[in-house]
Structure formats: C-alpha cells, structure tokens
Amino acid sequence: MSEKANKTETAETSKPAEIGGASLSGLSRPSGLSKTDSPIATAIFAREAVRDGIARVYRALGRELPPKASLLELLSDMQLREFIGDDDRLRDLEFVRVLGMNAEHKRKVKRTHAQLAADTCTSFLETVEAKLEGRAVQSRSCDISEAETRRAYIDVYLEEAGWDVLENDGVALPGKACVEIKVEGMPNNTGEGFCDYVLYGRDLKPLAVIEAKKTSVGPEKGRQQVKLYGECLEKKYGYTPILYYTNGYQIWCIDGFYPSRQIRAFHTVDELERLIQKRNRKSLKGIDLKINRDIAGRDYQITAVTKICEKLSDKKRAGLLVMATGTGKTRTVISLVDVLSRQNWVTNVLFLADRTPLVKQAHDAFKDLLPDYPLSVISDAALRGSANARISFSTYQTMINKIDGVEKEFTAGRFDLIVVDEAHRSVFNKYGAIFKYFDALLVGLTATPRGEVNKNTYSIFQCESDIPDFDYSMEQGF
C-alpha cells in the first residue's frame, strides 16, 4: 500500500469496526473492516474493548477495577496474567495497547493493523467469556510469516517511537525507518545481504539495524544475522549501529556497551544517537570520581557512591542502597547523579517516589545541591519546568499516565537513570510496568533494614545472594 493511500486511511473519521460478543458489549464479531470503518477509530475502540474485557475479569475475581489505571498497568497485573495464562495472548494485547495509543496520538494506522487489533480483541473477549463460563479455550495460533510479523507488529512499535516506516524496499531517507536495505560484505555466495530495517539519522547515517524473525521462533534466531549486518555497516561507516533482533513479541538490543538485553520498545532518533555517543564512556573503576564533598562528604556516603559506580562499570544496570533514615540517602544519590553526569554516563534522570511530599522534598534537595541542573516536577504543575529538564521528579501514578495515556510524553529511552525512592516490593507489584517500559539504569533507595528487604527487590536491582550493594544502618552512623 502506498504512503498516499495510507494517509487517506488515517484521515477517515467514520465508525470503528464492531468488536466483541453480545454478553460483553452488545456488539457483533467483525468479518472485516469495511470501507467506511476508520482504522484510527477501530484501533482506539479495540483498546477500550480490551479494557472492558479486563473489567469483566476483575469483577469475576471480586476485585474493583482502578478507575484511573492505564491499560499498561492492567496488563502487568499478575492476577490478570495468571487468569489469561497465555504469554502469546498477553503480547497480542500489548500490540492492541500500543496501536490504540498510536491512534490516540494521531499517528498513522494501517487498515491491516486495525483489522488485526479488532480480531485480537474479539478473540480475547471470547476467551474471557469461555473461561468465566468454564468452557474449554482453544489454543491461539501465532505462526505468521516473517513479512507478516514485520507489518503487523514491528512497524507499529517503530511508529510508537516516532519512526515513519517507509513502504518501498531499498529506499534510504534521513530520519526514517527504511526496509530491505542492501549491505555488502556478507559471508555468502553473493556477498550481499538485506537488512529488514535500517533506522537512519538525520545525516543519513545508520543509527540502528533490526533483524525480524517470525513470531513462532525465538528472537535469538536473528542475533547472529544482525551482528553480521552490523559488521558490514561498520566497515562502511566506521562504527557499528545499535542492533535489534525481534520476533515481533520480544525485542532485544545490543548497544555496543552492555550485554544484549530485552527492551519494551524501540528508541527514538535522539535516543539512538545518545546510546552511540555513550559508548565512549570511561570505566568508573580505579579512577578519581571527584566526588563533591559539599554534597556528600561522609566516608560512608562516598563509599556508597563508589560501590554503585563500580557495579555499573561491571556492566550491571541496577543497584540498591540500603541506608537508614537520617544517614543521608538523598544526598548520597544526588552525589551519584553528579558523578555519573560529569563522567558522561547519564544525561537525563528520573526520580520516582510514591507520595507527593517525598517528590517535593527530593526536588528541593536537588535544587539546593545541583543548582545548575534544569529540574522538573512532572507531578506538580507549579514546578513543572522545561520538558527537556535534565532531572525529572514524579509519583508513580503520574508517570504511568505519562507513558500510557492521552498525555503520553515519554518514550522508552528518555531517561538514562531512574532513581526509586523507598524501593519496596509493593511498588514493583503495582507499578512494575514503569521499570519494564523504560530502558534505563536503575538505582533503588530504601531505609528498610537489609533483613526485611524481600527477594523480589534484590532480584530487580541485580543483587546477588540477597545482599544490597551498600548497607548502612543507623547504629553504624552514631
């Protein structure tokens, strides 16, 4: 389908396709989108119908659907996931969520994508109905071709990150997601290969390569292939782009610094540029970190900062500080942010807390100790500041709404570091979607004594043998 035809589709404002069973929404199953069905309206409708189905599950489980809960938040609920019991179906619902969000923000929605969302939603509602009535549920088939995977899933996730995906093969344009791009130097008979996608920077230099495999195989099948493409491009451009390999359901990233990791969403143009630039960062081990003692001058605070820096230098992406109330947790993490910023490890930081007063206290402390850093309290209109602030502060609920709501503002790579104040298990159970969504380093702060920190928290912050990276009690301080 041409781009011109696609733009005509997204301009339609007529009715959505009907979705769901009569017992759930009074609507009939669609046999296909008609010419009068708007893809944008259908995508939004499918997203809301999924939410209606989840509400039915909540009622059956004796739970009340939180009125302000986003679909991202609901799909992360462990009790709901156990009820659905099918990882493939959950990933399909994630596709409906993202497509609906794209539609909300007036991004282009292809008719084929809208139809898939409608069919996925219908299947989900029928499954909910069957389970609640105790009937057998048919296994869901997810074996679609590589080309269909690309069209149905990967395009949508690229569009979520602001990429315009070109329709024509072999066309390279600045700032676009281009398909079937030829590379030379491959170890085969022709010496040629064709990248499924190349994401180009504004200067028409490649920022990333994506290798797509069909949904029925693991994404790791594409790991070696995309590395070969990266080597070909490195010979031509003098650097290796960011490498992604995916089966449409799972996305894995090789950024050239950290080990391969699974991510929730693709990066934007600016975020890819920042990832490539940060490959030149120096190790933080065995160097003078130039810790500002006016920020954190006590020996144990300096030790805490050093411990986290050493862990990050060992290619770990998370750390946990256990420090009793009154020992200067906030000063310590401000010092850490200062060091990581000056050493070119982080540019944008997000500080999260579960209550507005804690967010305000953190903001005031950062403002006092790092007066040259632009700050913004996302959850407080009076302290909102610039959208490009280096350090942002928010409650968990506000941030959920900013990544999965009408006011969506933040893409997955927006922050390089997330600081989690009072990192307790309940936070991750309820708002775990935040930490899965953002591709960022993660540092947790808690005053909870080491023995009372649960295993889940230790696991999230990559602490082996249930031992925090730094532990300092009130007794040690006095």
N, C-alpha and C positions, 0 to 999 in steps of 0.2 A: 504493500500500500504506500502510495506516495505521501510525502510530508504535507503537500497541499490538501490531499484528501483527508489526512488525519486532523489537520487544523479545522477542517469543516466539521468533522465529528465533534470535536471538543467544544465547538461554538453552540452546539444544539442545547436547547434548554427545555426540551419536552420531557415527557414522563419517563420514569425508570421502568425497567422490566419488573414484572411481578415475581415475588420470591416467597417460598415457604409453604407450609401446609395450613389447611384451614383451621386446625386446632390451635395453631400458634399465632397466626396473624391475619387470617381471613383472606389470604392471597393464594393464587394458584401457581403451580410449578411452571416456569417458562420453558418453552420449547426452543427459544432462541430470541435474540434481540431483533425487533422489527426496525424498519427504517425510521420510525417515529420515537424509538427509545433512545434517550440520551445516554451515552457511555458515562459521562460525568455523574449524572443523576443516579444511574444504576449502581455505580461504584459506591457512592455515598449511601444509597439505600441498602446495599448488601452489608456494608459495615454496620449500619444501625440494626439490621435484622439479626446479625450475629450477636450483637449486644442483647437483643430481645431474647434470643435463644439461651444466652448465658443467664439472663434474669430468671428464665424458667427453671434452669438447673439450680440456681440459688434458692428459689422458693422450695423446690423439691428437697433440698438439703437442709431446709429450716434456717436459711441464712437470709439476711436482708442485703440487697444489692446497694453498695455505697452510692449515693446519688451523684457524687462528683468523680467517681472512679473512671479513669480512662480505659479504653479497650486494651491498651498496652499493659496496664496494671492488672486488669481482669485476666488476661491470657497468661499472666505469670503466677496466678493464684494456684497453689499446689493442690488444693482440694478439687478445683475445677479440672486441672490437668489429670488428676487421678481418675476423675469421672469420665473424661474423654478417653484416656488410656491409649492414645494413638499418636505417636510423635509426628507422623506424616500429616495427619489431620490438623494437628496444632500448628504445624508450619504452614499449611494451607490457609488457616485462619489468619496467620500473620501476614500472608500475602493480601488477603482481603482488607486487613487493617491498613497496610501501607498504601494500597491502591486507593482506598477511601480517603486517606489523608492527602494523597496527591491530588485527588479530585477536589477536596475541600480548599486546597490552595491553588486551584485553577491551573494545575499542570495538565499536560495533555494526557488523555486516557484513550487508549485504543479500544475499538469495538471488541476485538478478540479478548482483551484483558477484562473488560467489563463482563463479557459472557462467562469467562472462567470464574470471576468473582461471584456471579449470580449462581452458577452451577455448584460452586463450592459451598456457598451459603445454604442453598437448598439441601444439599447432601448433609450438611451439619445439622440443620433443623430436623430433617427426617431421622437422623441418628439419635438426636436428643429425644425425640418423640418415642422412638423404638425402645431406647434404654429405660425411659421412665415408665413405659408400659410393660417392661420385662420381655420384650421380643428380641430375637437374635439380630445382630447388626452385621451386615455384610462387610467383608474386608474392603478397604479402599485401595484401588489400583492407582499407583503413581508412576507407572512406567511410560513416560513420554520421551520423545526423542531429544537429542541434544539441541536441535534447532528450535523445537517447541519449548524446551527449558529456557533458552535464551529469550524467546519472545514473551513467554508467559511470566517469568519471574525476574530474571536478571535485569531486563530493561526497566521494569517497574522500580527495582531497588536503586538503579542508577539515577532514575528520574527523581527518586526521593532525595538523593544527594545533590540535586540541581543540575544533573547532566542531561544534555539534549542528545539523544541517541539517534544517529543518522540511519536512514533506511538503506542507502545504496552501499554495496560492498566496495572495499578498496579505496574509499574517498577519505582523505585526511584533511581535517579542518581544525584551526586553532580553537581550543577551549571546548571541543566536542568529544563525545564518545563515539568512536569510529569502529566499524566492523569489518572483519575479514581483511586485515591489513597484512600485506606480504612482507616477510623478512627473509634475509639471505644469510647463509652460513649454517643452515640446519644439517645435522648428521644423517642425511638420507640421500637417495639416488639423485634427486634434483637439486639438493642444496637449498631448497626453498621451504618455507612454512607459512601458514596463515593464522595470525592471532585472531581469536574470536572477537576480542575488543582491545583497542588501544585508547587510553584516555590521554588526550593531548593538552598541553599547557597553552597559554595564550601566545607563546612564541613558537608554536607548532613543534615543540619537543615533547617526546613521550613522557608522561608522568607515571603511568601505570599500564600494566597488561593484565587481561583477565582470560583465564582458560576455563571454559564451561564444559561440564560433563552432564549427562542426563540424570534425572532425579533418582533413578533406580540403582545408581552406583555411588560409591563414596567419593567425596570431592578429592580425596588424596590421589585418585587416579590421574588428576590433572597437575599434580605438583611437579613432577619431572618435566612435563611438557612445557609448563610456563617458565620454568627455570631455563630451559633451552632457548625459549624466545627471549628471555631477559639477557642471556649471554650474547645473542645475535645483536640486540639493540645496544648493548654495552660496547661492542666493537665499533658500531657506527657512531654512537653519540658520546662515548667516553664515560658513561655511567649506566648503572642498571636501574630501570624504573621500579617502582613498587610493584610487587607481584601478587595477584589474587588467583586463587583457584576455588571453584564453586560447583555445586550440583544444583544450584537454584535454591536449595533449602539451607545449606550451610555455606558460609563464606570464610575462607582462610586467607590470611595476609602474611606476606614475607616483606618486611620493610627494610631489610639490609642491616639491621642492628640487633633487634630482638629475635628470639626463635619464632618460628611460624606460630601464629595464634588465630583462634577463631574470633570473628568480629560479628557484630549485629547488622552493620550497614556499611556501605561504601563511603569513602572520603570525598570531600569536595576538592575543587581545583586548589584552593588556598591551603587546605589541609595536607594534600599530597606534596605540595611544594615545601611545606614546613617539615614533613616527615623526611624528605630527601635532604634538606638542609641540616637537619639534626643528626644525620649520620656522622658528621664530623665532630660530634661532641667528644670531649676527652673523658677518660675514666676518672672517677672521683676518689679512687683508692690511692693512697700513698702520696697525695698532694696536699698543699696548704689550701684548705677550703675558705680561708679568710673569713671565718665566722665573725660576725659583728657582735662583740660582747656587750654592746649597748642594747642589743635586742635580747640575747640570751647569753648571760655571762657566767652562769654557774657551771661548774665542771660537768655535772650530770646532764645538763641540757646540751652542752657541747658534745658529750658522748652520744646522746640520743640522735642528734643531727648526723653525726659521723656514721653511726650504725646504719641509718636508713640510706645514706649516700653510698655506703659500701655495698649494701644489698642491691640497690638499683644498678650499680656498676657490675654486679654479677649477673646481669640480665634478668633479674626478677622485676616484676611490675607492680608489686604491692608490699606494704609493710605495716606493722602495728606497733604503736607506742602505748604502753600501759603506765600511766602516771597518776598518782593520787591527786585529788583536789587540793589546790594550793601550792603545787610544785611547779607551776608554770607551763602547762600543756600548750596553751595558746602562744605564749612567747616562743616556745620550742618550735612549733610548726611554722610560725612566722619566720623564724631564722632559717628553717629548712627551705621555705619558699624563696627567701632571699638568696640563699646559696645556689639552689637549682636554677634560678633565673639568671644569675650572674655567670654561671657556668654553661649557659645555653642548653640546659636540659629541659626547661619548661618555659613556655611563653604565657599561656592562659591557664588560670587556676580557678577551680570551683570549690567553695567551702559550703558544706551541707550540714544542717542541724535540724532537729525535729521540732524546735519551738522558735517562734519569732524573737523572743528576748535573747536567746543564745546566738541567733544570727546577728542581731544588732550589736551584742557585746563583741563578737568576733570582728565585725566591720570596724567598730570604734578602735579596737586594739590594732588592727592592720593599718588603719588610717594614721594612728599615732606613731607607729614604729616604721612604717614604709610610706612616708608621706608623698613620695614621687610616683607611686603606682596608681594608675586610674582604677577606681573601685566602683562597684555597682551592687546594690542590694536588689536582686530580682523580685523578691517577695515584698518589697516595700516601695510604693510609688514615690514617696518623698525622697528616697535615697537611690533611685533607680540609676542615675548616671548614664554614661555612654553605653551603647550596645556593644562597643568594642573594648570595654574595660578589660584590663589585664587580670584583675581578680574579681570574681563574682561571688555573691553570697545568696543562699536561698534555703527555704524549708524544702523538705522532700516533696510535699504535696504540690507546691507551686512548680517545682521542676518537672514533675510528672506531666503537668498540664502544658508545660512549655515544649515538651518533646513529643506529646501525643494529644494535641488538642487544636482547637481552632486557632489559638495563638502560638502555634508551634514556631519556635525561634532558633532552636539549637540543633545542629547536625551532629552526627556521631563523633566526629573528630574535633569538635570545637574546643575542648579542653585537653591540655596535656597532663594535668594533675587534678585529681579530686581528693579533697580532704574531708573525711567523715568524722564529725564530732560525736562523741558518745556512741561508738560503734557497737551496738548491741544486736543480738540475734533478731529481735522483733523488727528492727529497722529493715533488715535484709529480707525477712519474710514478706513484709508488706510492700517495700519499695525496691525489691531486688531488680526490677526491670530497669531502673536508672543505671545501675552499675553494669548491667549487661548491654545496655544501649550505647553508652559512651566508651570509646576506645581510648582509655586514659590510664596513667599511673594512678594508684590508689593507696592512700595513707590513712589509717584509722587511728583515732584518739579515743581512749577510754580511761576513766578513773576506776572502773570495776577491777577489783583485785584479780591477779593472774589466775588464781584457782577457780574463780567464778566466771571467767570468760568461757563461753561454750565452744565446742569443737567446730561448729559451723563458722564462727567468726574467725578462728585460727585458719581454717581452710581458705576462706575468702581472701585473707591477707597473706596467703602463702607462707604461713609459719609452720615449720616442721616440728613434730613431737609436741604440739600444743604449747610452744614456748614463744612469747612475743619477741619482737626484735629488740625491744628495750623495756625494762620493767623497773619502776622506781616508786617505792611506797612512801607514805608519809613518815614512817619511822626512820627511813633512811635519810630523810631531809632534815630531821631535827635531832 
